[in-house]
Amino acid sequence: MAVVPRKRKNRMVYGVVTSWSGGDHWELVGPNRREAELLDKQRKREVKAGTFRPGELTDVASVKAFADRWLELRDNRSAENDRALVKRHVLSVEWFASLKMGEVRPRHVIKLIEEMSRGTLSAKSVSNVMGIIRVMFRDAVIQDVLTTSPYIVPHGTLKRSGVKRKPYDADEVRALIGPAVGEKERIWNTLAFYTGARCGEICGLRWSDWDEKPVPLGSLSIERQYEGQVLKTERPRVTPVHPELAEALAAWRERWSFHFLHRPGPSDLIVPRLMPGCDPEPMTKNAAYKAWVRACSAAKVTNRSIHSSRHTFITFARRGGADPKIVELVTHNPKGTIIDRYTTRDWAELCSAVLAVRYDLNDGPVDASSLNHSNSGSRAWTRTSESSETSRETEASGETGNNESPGNPELGRDSDARLDACPTDDDPEAFEWASTLAEHAERARVAEVFWGSNATGEVLA
């Protein structure tokens, strides 16, 4: 065991050779001979005590060397993003990356935070990056590389609060789901504003996730995100389908084949990505963002971020009188409980929250305060808009000329029979959903209006 000098082009460097298990283990220290001598003494003590572990990183390894090995072994869902953030914002800081793991102190961590905060990163981004570094030092303690973590910072050093997202107003929402926006972008935006789902969750939706059978509203099963990945919270949920969204989905299902050249099957994505000369594929985060920017440009709406559509849904639901706890079940599912969409009371509560969302100022608002509570505790909902009366008058006068819905045949000729057969208020478990079903049927019959009154099969821009 000895300190060995090596002459490089412009300087002398020193390394330590440790004899162990019939072989020699070489470690390069650097240009400081004193550090090499200290390491040599440490290695002798470790060999004598039987604690020498060649090939494993120790506290004399640099932050960069340990971070590279640690990041390489990461297998969490965000591992690729973690590697990019650490290499771009931490390992690029030479004075910190060159420190030995055993030399890092809390003052070094605080200095790194201050330097990043003075740069172009937002407070939230700095917090995200340092969160990864905190985990790295924690793992270093677990691996016996360090005895204690140097990641100790005073309260308030990291601030996640940035600019609060502002929701889109009703005019902006109508513009983003209006005829000025392309078909694919329009249905994507409609899903965002009427479900409050995250960007990745919308990109992962398939036609099999849409169930039209539950009443009073159909359902969407949110079980995956980009390219089939598990959800961010790893807790699937079921969300009711707003009548406006149901109408849009029915119309898009008829138009889907004009874009992708075959009828949509259960396993097909609702809004896939189509590249020239390729089969439809899942939308990526980047592709979804670019589509959103195009939609905002076409609608002449200021882009406040895709995630603001989620805030918009929550804001309008609460503005319409929805219970905040029920809205949270629709958008977050914090407890991981899957609501049975065929259970009267639980499903009715979710439906009441979704029906509180109204972006059309010309229609009457949802009367969320008119929820009736029967002796059994079931909850019913009533929609207070003149469109229900209009749809019934239209059906009575026979002006539509055809009782079959092009978007949803089940709401066509059989709708009157279904309304006659639906339960009444005499049944304590019943819903007062007849008026809304009639309105839904009428809206489905004129679904072409959603796509610019084009029923000829011509692909719209």
Protein Blocks (a to p, Z undefined) as FASTA:
>chain_A
ZZdddddfkbccddddddeehiacdddfbjclklmmmmmmmmmmmmmnopacghiacfkb
cfklmmmmmmmmpccfklmmmmmmmmmmmmmmmklmmpcfklpcfklmmmmmmmmmmmmb
dfklmmmmmmmmmmmmmmmmmnomambdfbdcdehkacfbdcddddddfklmmmmmmmkb
cfklmmmmmmmmmnopafklmmmpcfklpcfkbcfbdcdddfbdeehiacfklpacdddd
dfklmmmmmmmmmmmmmmnopacdfklcfbdcddehiacddddfklmmmmmmmmmmmnop
acebjklmmmmmmmmmmmnopafklmmmmmnomnopacdfkbmklmmmmmmmmmmpcfbf
kbccddfklpccdfkopacdddddfklmmmmmmmmnomnopabdfklmmlmmmmmmmmmm
pccfklmkbccfklmmmmmmmmmmmmmmmnoppanopacZZ
